[in-house]
């Protein structure tokens, strides 16, 4: 399944992902409602974009009392607005803190891949975000780690 | 048309008001530097002292600040400068400006003076003046961390360090830790109001007038930046990549402008920053350039640390002008400036001035406490601390800025600047247009008002001979008018090398506001209006043609080595031509015809 893959070492904390996400979903520049957020550890010189990873065993869905959080055929975790009562239990349950809540609409939200064309990925200049199958995306890491273990340097 | 709101906070009375900016004012001055300057003009007598509580401190965003326009994250601090006595407009990136807009305000005007150290906390509609007694005396990073603890993890903070608290005329307003509204001593005005910080949590966000057309303009601009040579250069080496080039053309200011060639240039170049100290890039809000250098210094003893920088201007300010070629020390000095809230340029220029005075025997050694020499990295770092805390006679006079220091010790001619503000990192004898740019800049010597280097050395948009005055006054007016508009928009000047401000920035501003500002010619007219308004402020404050000046070293002492050898700046003829082109009289006062033409009468 395709999802947002994050390469934190490329992130510069410019937050174009936050503004583009909020603009495409809300029609307004309101990063407070962005589905993706950059966690900024300034002193440690570490920036980590945080976004829904559509857990296989999703705690948000498990705690939802109205079954408003459902898995789609493509594997995506989705909030069904009509069923959501705005109790925010999912926000507390999410281990990554990436469920959001819109006070105006009274419903929770998470990354919905912008119907297959995630705006955060489109606007991420340094290439810290990619939309791809995470299992395949992990493969190069195996080669890299193995090489570090003992591949002769030329 | 999209409106704008000014939040007015009076620290003397505690009164907090929200006012709509008149639509006509937005059409006439756009935003940021334009509307901000107009608000200043309308709310103070330019003659009063910069530290008078009646001098408003205005934080201004532009119509594209906080949007996803490429580099659209700037805010400006506008006030009367305690360094120059002229209008100050210091520009910064980071995330603070956008946060102010997300909270519902395009402008914040702070008036009066708090009885005790205070900070302003803005959480959308809720605005409070809080005590900052526990924050006073704290460095910038600690202060921001403490405010975050007591407000919200996602708060954005603009604040001063000890420099601003101690009214150092070289103090800046810091935000988001590593960003600075640097020049003209605006941090000292904040300190004079007993205002330690403005913390903003903005969750409301804002809409723009024409979302689809705006997005089209943004995507067009983004494509240009993606393909642009300056953008990729700045991403790779930051502004620090300029060091070796400036040395090659003989205009890297060395030992207080006694030379334009620096033997240690290669050791402090941007390539070394990247190779030895940089850990990653950092971008301001919605930036595609990410020129910020996140750096770490290890294994250099007392210079170890981590933070942001250095920029090219910093390498000059606390480096070459002081004769310092120790890059670790330069970076450490940058960290200290960020922590104390000092402008890396002005703070370093003051030290460079002091070193020449000391070497020539004009400052008694007892005032300093040791023998001060060019190239002494330890002394440079030590004097930054003395400056921030006004320690001893030398600390006091450094905090007064290079001009006042040189004047106090009897040699004002050895201060290298204009309108009491130090030059940027370009010796104008190697780029004659910069001489006129420094002399006529409304906020005192500055490279961001008319970067004639772009024409004289980089050939953008056309190539001019750096050593002749020919065409410089004309091009300078174009650059000054353009940058005035760009600063009004809320976009970063660095985007304008690869975008066309007259087409791209005007389009973004128009679609954001829902008011057609027009094309290149209209942009220049709006810019000219802003420029002239600033000039009116300065004239009303008592500045005259005599303040559009350069020190004698620049006008009559040729450089003795390097590629700019033998040249000086013949200022007066260029100034006459410049005034004429501007429609000003020979004293530099806009004529009534010009004022009528610009709608400023």
Interface residues (C-beta under 8 A of the other chain):
Chain A: X9 X12 X13 X14 X15 X16 X19 X20 X22 X23 X26 X27 X28 X29 X30 X31 X32 X33 X42 X43 X45 X123 X125 X126
Chain B: X66 X67 X68 X95 X98 X101 X102 X141 X154 X177 X178 X202 X203 X204 X205 X206 X207 X208 X211 X226 X279 X280 X281 X282 X283 X284 X285 X286 X287 X288 X290 X292 X294 X296 X306
